[in-house]
């Protein structure tokens, strides 16, 4: 049964807080604990997590704001679950940050944290709604509001996150999937196991088949493993067809093989395999991607950092974790669909995010997208088609680079193509004729180009301008975010497997990053004085109540 907990701190008269010297209490109020309680813990919306619990009258849940706060503090202090529980019971700052004054009422064990994560994952898998991610986004927005941060200027980047699994070759992948099916069959009914697959039960069988195989024998062994996969597929009973082992086998065969006309199975060529194919049966969500010269198995994290340069404060107001086969263009489109698109006016990107469709969508939302570089050759002088003036209201070419109006002009909605005709004699007298991309004919000279090419050329013509240089320099600073997430928050060492499960860790790390940046800003700007004033007011009111 869901029960919402209190969001105010009521320190008991016998609490050890009163035994601290004055300078210790002042240090506590100026520490991260005070700011965490005031700006994170008190703003956690417990009501949205009520769907995780039964509506029937039963034992109430552990305080949700306490559990969510613990997950944030775990990443903020780089704790394991065991260290987190130790900090909860032995570190007064942690207790103070979570508003705990009575452990008899709010006792938390390590299993409570694990069960809460499990509920979040199960709910996300069933409904597709990530409650924890929504809470992180909401709290980040509130931090920006408290700091009165200007969020109009933002920068976007993506990074690879390594999955908690090893990369397997095709032979080891087939062997491992088969071995898992054999174990499941043997546990269900050992009589179902084919004679040719009995060897998977031997202790040293994997070393014989994988690590002690000569290169010249590899192809034959791979074919043998494929035959055994097919044999196993044929003997799996209906009762096991909902199992993970069966699903991995079906996926492996569909991705790695193709059927022949006579019903046989042939291995696909390695270069024909999809990046989304199964990489390791222990981490079925992980995908493969080669970015630059580096191969990665796991996931990709895209993030948008809004930065107020006057206040020297940057907060990640949008992030998205997906399989690493998702392109930056898709990430960029998702960013424009997210709530952060209503808060920013400029987004600085690298060239990987470029898409004419994304630029048009951004323009429709009043957002200027800048790209540090674009592939392809930049057209020189006035020859670029971006120099032709287009009336966006009527979607027509209205002027050429020299300022001449066309004789005829139209726009094809079907293939999104602009075309215009100019009198030949007019073009011959034009001083820009030698550089103009117009096609000459006997009566009319014609220009024709797609809207996609026009938008691309507009973006290319902006490269080198004063604004482009400024935004490119601004964008370069976002490269430090992946470094911080890797060095300080160990984002490549998430101790769980699965996309939905790992998202909880990533969300908490993003919240830790934002809170640390916010707290550093508060210390610089003197907002801790406001916190001190607020605390004094509260305690004076308390003394007056006690006196009455």
Protein Blocks (a to p, Z undefined) as FASTA:
>chain_A
ZZdddfbdcddfkbmklmpcfklmmmmmmmmklmmmmmmmmmpcfklmmmmpcfbdcddd
ddfklmmmmmmmmmmnopafklmmmmmmmmmklmmmnopabfklmcccfklmmmmmmmmm
mmmmmnopafklmmmmmmmmmmmmmnopafkbccddddddddfbddddfklmmmmmmmmm
mmmmmmmommlpcfklmmmmpmklmmmmmmmccfklmmmmmmmmmmmmmmmmmmpcfklm
mbfklmmmmmmmmmmpccdfkopacdddfklpcfkbcfbfklmmbccddehjaccedddd
dddddddfklopacdfbdcdddfkbcfklmmmmmmmpmklmmpcbdcddfklgcfklmmm
mmmnopacddfbdedjddehjlbfklpccdfklopafbdfkopacfbdcddfklopacdd
ddfklmmmpmklmmpcbdcdfkbccddddfklmmmmmmmmmgopaklmmmmmmmmmmmmm
mmmmmmmnopmlccbecjklmmmmmmmmmmmmmmmmmmmmmmmnopmmmmmmmmmmmmmm
mmmmmmZZ
